[in-house]
Amino acid sequence: MEEDRKRDLDETRRLAYVVLMSKGARNYELAATIANAIEHHQQAAEWGVAMQHLKILADGGLGDTSESEEWLYDQISGITDQLGDVRYLP
């Protein structure tokens, strides 16, 4: 894998962790950035699906976020697998 792609995937994963840690912060710019990266860098999800899950996480406590959290953990795991890194997620 080329270095630019590795860097893009690693940055996408890092920002995905930020989304999980800032759940409910209403950071829609971050949500859109991650949706874009997941669609274009990881090519793992359609933008609309990604935005739906990431908006739920950005909104936070307005309902159950477990499905969207699981979806984002799956995205992180996919990036981790592509990079050949060790998984530390549940």
C-alpha positions in Angstrom: 0.0 0.0 0.0 1.4 3.4 -0.9 2.3 5.8 1.9 -0.3 8.5 0.9 -3.1 6.0 1.1 -1.9 4.7 4.5 -1.7 8.3 5.8 -5.3 9.0 4.5 -6.7 5.9 6.1 -4.9 6.5 9.4 -6.2 10.1 9.5 -9.7 8.9 8.8 -9.5 6.4 11.6 -8.1 9.0 14.0 -11.0 11.4 13.2 -13.5 8.5 13.6 -12.2 8.1 17.1 -12.7 11.8 17.7 -16.4 11.4 16.6 -16.9 8.6 19.1 -15.3 10.6 21.9 -17.2 13.8 21.1 -20.6 12.2 20.7 -23.3 14.8 21.1 -21.0 17.8 20.5 -23.0 18.7 17.3 -19.8 19.0 15.3 -21.3 18.6 11.9 -18.2 19.7 10.1 -16.3 16.8 11.6 -19.2 14.4 10.7 -19.2 15.6 7.1 -15.4 15.3 6.9 -15.5 11.7 8.1 -18.4 10.8 5.8 -16.4 12.1 2.9 -13.3 10.2 3.9 -15.1 7.0 4.5 -16.7 7.2 1.0 -13.7 8.4 -0.9 -10.6 7.1 1.0 -11.9 3.9 2.4 -14.6 3.4 -0.3 -16.6 1.4 2.4 -19.9 3.2 2.5 -22.1 5.5 0.5 -22.0 9.2 1.6 -25.7 9.3 2.6 -25.4 6.2 4.8 -22.3 7.6 6.4 -23.9 11.0 7.0 -27.0 9.5 8.6 -24.9 7.6 11.1 -22.5 10.4 11.8 -25.3 13.0 12.3 -26.9 10.7 14.8 -23.6 10.6 16.7 -23.1 14.3 16.4 -26.6 14.9 17.8 -25.7 12.5 20.6 -28.3 12.1 23.4 -31.3 12.6 21.1 -32.0 8.9 21.1 -30.2 5.5 20.9 -26.9 5.9 19.2 -25.7 2.2 19.6 -26.4 1.2 16.0 -24.5 4.2 14.6 -21.6 3.6 17.1 -21.4 0.0 16.0 -21.4 1.1 12.3 -18.5 3.5 13.0 -16.6 0.8 15.0 -17.0 -1.4 11.9 -15.6 1.3 9.7 -12.6 1.7 12.1 -12.1 -2.1 12.1 -12.1 -2.1 8.3 -9.4 0.6 8.2 -7.4 -1.2 10.8 -7.6 -4.4 8.7 -6.5 -2.5 5.6 -3.5 -1.0 7.4 -2.6 -4.4 8.9 -2.7 -3.0 12.4 -3.6 -4.8 15.6 -7.2 -4.3 16.7 -7.9 -2.9 20.2 -11.7 -2.4 19.7 -14.4 -4.4 21.4 
